[in-house]
Amino acid sequence: MKIAIGNDHVAVEMKEKIVEYLNSMGHEVINFGTDTLESCDYPIYAKKVSQAVVEKSADCGILICGTGVGISIAANKVDGIRCVVCSEPYSAKLSKEHNNSNILAFGARVVGVELAKMIVDEWLNTEFLGGRHQDRVNMIMDIEG
């Protein structure tokens, strides 16, 4: 799977560990995030990852900032994106099953690396259920215009 990843300065170390983990599972990771600790603006990276997902140059995306909240809000401004911020695996699983989320976000100041790996595993290994959930996803997408 080809996964776009983006992060701000707060999440450089977390991103590096998640990239290493994803690579160890055989995924191809496209790094759209910063690699420096110099203060930067997370919406820039949210937009880059979101565009890669919408344009299908990546199968899905992962975004990391301090809490995951700001970067997920920015990602969700891009038409076609259903980004979910998760601090535990159950929400990650249901966001994929029910909402067909295409970007996962979490916070480097909120979850540790091992929990982040569990969240990523649950999200990547869950399939969208379709059916009545597809009708709801369509309704969500209709809100975009």
N, C-alpha and C positions, 0 to 999 in steps of 0.2 A: 504494500500500500504506500502511496505517496502522501506524506503529511506535511503541510505547511505549518511552521511554528513562528510565533512572534512574541516579543517581550520588551519590557522597558528595563531601565537600569536597576530597578529593585530585584528583578528576577533573572539576572544573568546566570548566577550560579545554579539556580533551579533549572533553568532552560538547558544548561550544559548537561546536567544529570539526566534530564528527561530525554534529550537527544541521544545520549549514550545508550539509554535503556531502549528506546525505539529502534535504534540501529542494531542492538543486540538481538532484537526479535525479527530482523530482516526488513524493516521498513526503511524506505527512502525518505529522508527529512530535508525539507527546503527551509533554510534559516532566513526569515525576514526580520528577525529581531536585532536589537543592539547587542554588541559584545563588549561594551565598555560600561563602566560604573558612573560615567558622566550623566548627569540629569538629562532626561529626554522626555518626550511627550508620547504616551502610549497610544493615542488615537492614530498616529502615523502607522504603527505596526499592526493595529487592528484592521486598518483599511487594506494594507498590503496582503495580509493573510486572507481577509474576506474576498478580495478581488481574485486571488489565486483559486479559492474554492469555487466562486461563482463562474469563473472562466474555465474551470475544470483542468487547470494545470496542477492541481492537487486534489486528492480524493476527499480530504477533510482538513481541519485545522485545529491547532492548539494555541491558546493565548494565555500568557502569564504576566500579571502585574502584582502589585502589593496585595490586593484583595481579590482580584479577578473581576470585580464589579465594573470599574470604569472601562476597562478594555473590552468587556462583554457588551456594555451599553454602546460603545463606539462601533463594534462589529455589527450589532443588530441594526444599525442605521443603513447598512448596505442591503439593497434589495436582493432577496434570495438567501439571506443568511438567517439561520436559527441557531444562535450561540447561547449556550447555557453555562452559567457559572456554578460550579459544584465544589463542595467541601467534604463530600463523602460519596462512596460508590453507588449507593442506591439511587440517588437523584440522577447520576450519570447514566445508569442503566435505563431508568424510566424516560429520561429525556430522549434517548435514542429509540426506545420501543414505541413511545406514544407521540413524540414530536419530531422524530427524524432529525434531531439536531445535527448540524454539520460542522460546528465548531464547539470545542470544549474550552472553558476558561477556568482557571483557579488562581488562588493567591499564594505567592511565595511567603507572605507574612502570616498566612492562615493555616496552610497545611505543610507538613513535613514531606520530605522526598519520598519516603516509603508509602505514605498515604496517597501522595500524588500518583505514584505508580499504580496503586490499586484502583484509583479513580480512572486513570487512563486505560488500564486493562478492561475494566467493566464497560467503559464507553466503547472502546474499539471492538470488543467481542460481542456486542449486543446488536441484534438486527431489528430494523423497523418492522412493526407488526402489520402496518397497512390497515386495510379494512376501514372501520369507522374512524380510526386514527388518521387515515389519509384525508377523509372528509374534513377533519378539524385542521389538519395542516393546510389544506386548500383554503379554508376560511382565514387562517392566519396570513397566508400569502396574499389573499385578496385585500387585506388591509393596506398592503403596500401600494395599491392603486391599480 
